[in-house]
Amino acid sequence: MEHKHLLVRPCMHVTETPCAQPPQWDRSLSALVLIVEDEPDIADIVAAYLHREGVRTLRAHDGLNALALHRSARPDLVLLDVQMPGMDGWTVLNTLRQRGDTPVIMLTALDQDLDKLTALRMGADDYVVKPFNPAEVAARVRAVLRRTLHAPRDAAPGILRVGPLVIDPQNHSVHVEGDGYSHELLLTLTEYKLLHCMALAPSRIFSRSELMLQCLPESEALERTVDSHVSKLRRKLDDVGLGNVPASVRGVGYRLKADH
């Protein structure tokens, strides 16, 4: 495995509590970090280094487990691997950004400028390229926590504006605004979730399976159910002059265009 030369002997007590007498640095002593990594050896060594810094940790081995732990444990920061089986780190990051502003540091083997820019544009706070020095990871965690622990955790995202669309997550309202007028769209909860999800990245193409996971997570319906909801949403937008929104991308999914 390419990362073995980085691994050191972990602390004998790699637990969910900090090691005894941790170093004193700011308020991060009480921080909880969720490590999302499908390789146990890497998760072990990162957790050991964080424990030396007085940071508590939780582990998730895949994206679904990570999202469940994020909702239940409300960690102060997420260390998120990009390449995981099933749901990848990009999908997890997008979902976390819909939920709020929990700091996220991406762990990626993709040492390309485009991948780094993608991480930052999608809302990551930092990224570390594999293979990495675990001490560097701990230092980056410390730096991000120092910046963010004083801010409200998971604050509600602000109003989104995409062309004439104005989306208010506080009250789940959507208005279409123009010169001298504002028209409120009456959407179902699922229609609102679909629109809000795509509005967070209006030029990005969302697959049907991704929209199912993010907007209908408890549903056992098939992916074609997404087509039905998008069709109804599109008709409501067409009624107020926004034709072909969201736009279909053949064989892939949907994208919310911002060129109206």
C-alpha positions in Angstrom: 0.0 0.0 0.0 1.5 3.4 -1.0 0.9 4.9 2.4 2.7 2.3 4.5 5.9 4.3 4.7 4.0 7.0 6.5 2.5 4.9 9.2 4.0 4.9 12.7 3.1 2.8 15.7 -0.2 4.3 17.0 -0.9 5.1 20.6 -1.9 2.0 22.5 -5.1 3.8 23.5 -6.6 5.1 20.3 -10.1 5.7 21.7 -12.9 8.3 21.4 -11.3 10.3 24.3 -8.1 12.4 24.3 -4.9 11.0 25.7 -3.9 12.0 29.2 -2.4 15.5 29.7 -2.8 16.9 26.2 -0.9 20.0 25.2 -2.6 23.3 25.9 -3.6 25.1 22.7 -6.7 27.3 22.6 -10.2 25.8 22.7 -9.5 22.9 20.4 -8.9 20.7 23.5 -12.6 20.0 23.5 -12.9 19.7 19.7 -14.4 16.6 18.1 -13.1 15.6 14.6 -14.8 13.1 12.4 -12.3 11.1 10.3 -13.8 9.7 7.1 -11.3 7.3 5.7 -11.8 3.8 4.3 -8.2 2.7 5.0 -8.0 1.7 8.8 -4.2 2.2 9.0 -4.4 5.8 7.8 -7.4 6.5 10.1 -5.4 5.0 13.0 -2.3 7.2 12.5 -4.3 10.4 11.9 -6.4 9.7 15.1 -3.2 9.0 17.1 -1.7 12.4 16.1 -4.9 14.2 16.8 -5.2 12.6 20.3 -1.7 13.9 21.1 -3.1 17.4 20.4 -6.0 16.8 22.8 -8.6 16.3 20.0 -11.4 13.7 20.3 -12.1 11.6 17.2 -14.8 9.6 15.6 -14.4 7.2 12.6 -16.4 6.6 9.5 -15.4 4.2 6.8 -17.7 5.3 4.1 -19.9 8.3 3.0 -23.2 7.1 4.4 -21.8 6.3 7.8 -20.1 9.7 7.7 -23.3 11.6 7.0 -25.1 9.7 9.8 -22.4 10.4 12.4 -22.2 14.1 11.3 -25.9 14.5 12.0 -25.9 12.7 15.3 -22.5 13.7 16.8 -22.2 17.3 15.3 -18.4 17.2 15.0 -16.4 20.5 15.0 -14.5 19.4 11.9 -14.5 16.7 9.3 -11.4 15.1 7.7 -12.8 13.7 4.5 -11.2 11.3 2.1 -12.2 11.8 -1.6 -11.8 8.3 -3.0 -14.0 6.0 -1.2 -16.1 3.0 -2.3 -19.8 3.9 -2.9 -20.4 7.5 -2.1 -17.3 9.6 -2.8 -16.0 12.6 -0.8 -17.3 15.1 -3.3 -20.9 13.9 -2.7 -20.4 13.9 1.1 -19.0 17.4 1.0 -21.9 18.7 -1.1 -24.3 17.3 1.4 -22.4 18.7 4.4 -22.5 22.2 2.8 -26.3 21.9 2.4 -26.5 21.2 6.1 -24.3 24.0 7.3 -20.8 25.2 7.7 -19.0 22.4 9.5 -15.3 22.9 8.6 -14.0 20.2 6.1 -10.4 19.3 5.2 -10.2 17.0 2.2 -7.7 14.1 2.1 -7.0 13.3 -1.5 -4.5 11.4 -3.6 -5.4 13.7 -6.6 -2.5 16.1 -6.8 -4.0 18.2 -9.6 -4.8 21.9 -9.5 -8.3 21.3 -10.8 -9.1 18.9 -8.0 -7.8 21.4 -5.4 -9.8 24.2 -6.9 -12.9 21.9 -7.0 -12.5 21.2 -3.3 -12.3 24.9 -2.4 -15.1 25.9 -4.7 -17.4 23.3 -3.3 -16.8 24.7 0.2 -13.8 22.8 1.6 -11.7 24.7 4.1 -8.5 23.0 3.2 -7.0 20.0 1.5 -4.1 17.6 2.1 -2.6 15.5 -0.7 -1.7 11.8 -0.1 0.9 10.6 0.8 1.0 13.1 3.7 2.9 13.7 6.9 0.3 13.1 9.7 1.9 15.9 11.7 1.0 18.3 8.9 -2.6 17.0 9.0 -2.8 17.7 12.8 -1.3 21.2 12.2 -3.9 22.0 9.5 -6.7 20.7 11.8 -5.4 22.9 14.6 -5.3 26.0 12.3 -8.8 25.5 11.0 -10.2 24.9 14.4 -8.6 28.1 15.7 -10.4 30.0 13.0 -13.8 28.4 13.4 -14.4 27.3 17.0 -15.5 30.9 17.9 -18.1 30.9 15.1 -21.6 29.4 15.4 -21.5 25.8 14.3 -23.7 24.7 11.3 -25.2 28.2 11.0 -28.1 28.3 8.5 -26.9 29.2 5.0 -27.9 32.6 3.6 -30.2 33.5 0.8 -29.2 32.1 -2.6 -29.7 34.1 -5.8 -29.5 32.4 -9.1 -30.6 34.7 -11.9 -34.1 35.8 -11.1 -34.5 33.0 -8.5 -34.2 34.0 -4.8 -34.1 31.0 -2.4 -34.5 31.6 1.3 -33.4 28.5 3.3 -34.7 30.0 6.6 -38.3 29.7 5.6 -38.0 27.4 2.5 -39.4 30.1 0.2 -38.6 30.7 -3.4 -39.3 33.9 -5.3 -38.9 34.9 -8.9 -37.8 38.6 -9.0 -37.7 41.0 -11.9 -38.0 44.7 -12.6 -40.6 45.9 -10.1 -42.1 42.5 -9.2 -41.6 39.5 -7.0 -43.6 36.3 -7.4 -43.5 33.5 -4.8 -43.4 29.9 -6.1 -45.6 27.4 -4.3 -43.4 24.3 -4.2 -43.7 21.0 -2.4 -41.0 20.1 0.1 -39.3 17.7 -2.4 -39.4 20.3 -5.2 -37.9 22.9 -2.9 -35.1 20.5 -1.9 -34.3 19.7 -5.5 -34.2 23.4 -6.5 -32.1 24.3 -3.4 -29.6 21.4 -4.0 -29.0 22.5 -7.6 -28.9 26.2 -6.8 -25.9 25.6 -4.5 -23.9 24.7 -7.6 -26.0 26.0 -10.6 -23.6 25.1 -13.3 -22.9 21.6 -11.9 -24.6 18.5 -13.3 -26.3 16.4 -10.7 -27.0 12.7 -11.3 -30.4 11.2 -10.5 -28.9 9.0 -7.8 -27.2 11.9 -6.2 -30.5 13.9 -6.1 -32.3 10.9 -4.7 -29.7 10.6 -1.9 -29.7 14.3 -1.0 -33.3 15.2 -1.5 -35.3 12.0 -0.9 -32.9 10.0 1.5 -35.7 8.2 3.3 -37.6 7.3 0.1 -37.5 3.7 -1.4 -38.6 5.0 -4.8 -36.7 4.4 -8.0 -34.6 7.0 -9.6 -37.3 7.8 -12.2 -39.2 9.4 -9.3 -36.7 12.2 -9.5 -37.7 12.7 -13.1 -41.3 13.1 -12.0 -40.5 15.7 -9.3 -38.2 17.6 -11.6 -40.9 17.7 -14.3 -43.4 19.2 -11.9 -40.8 21.7 -10.7 -40.0 22.6 -14.3 -43.7 23.2 -15.1 -44.0 25.7 -12.2 -40.8 27.5 -13.3 -42.0 27.6 -16.9 -45.3 29.2 -15.8 -43.3 32.2 -14.6 -41.2 32.5 -17.7 -38.2 30.3 -16.9 -38.2 27.7 -19.6 -36.2 24.5 -19.5 -35.2 24.9 -15.9 -33.7 22.7 -14.6 -32.1 21.6 -17.8 -31.8 17.9 -18.7 -28.3 16.6 -19.5 -28.8 13.5 -21.6 -27.6 10.3 -19.9 -26.4 12.1 -16.8 -29.0 14.1 -14.9 -29.9 17.7 -14.4 -28.3 21.1 -14.1 -29.8 24.4 -13.0 -28.8 27.0 -15.6 -28.1 30.5 -14.4 -28.3 32.2 -17.8 -31.9 33.5 -17.7 
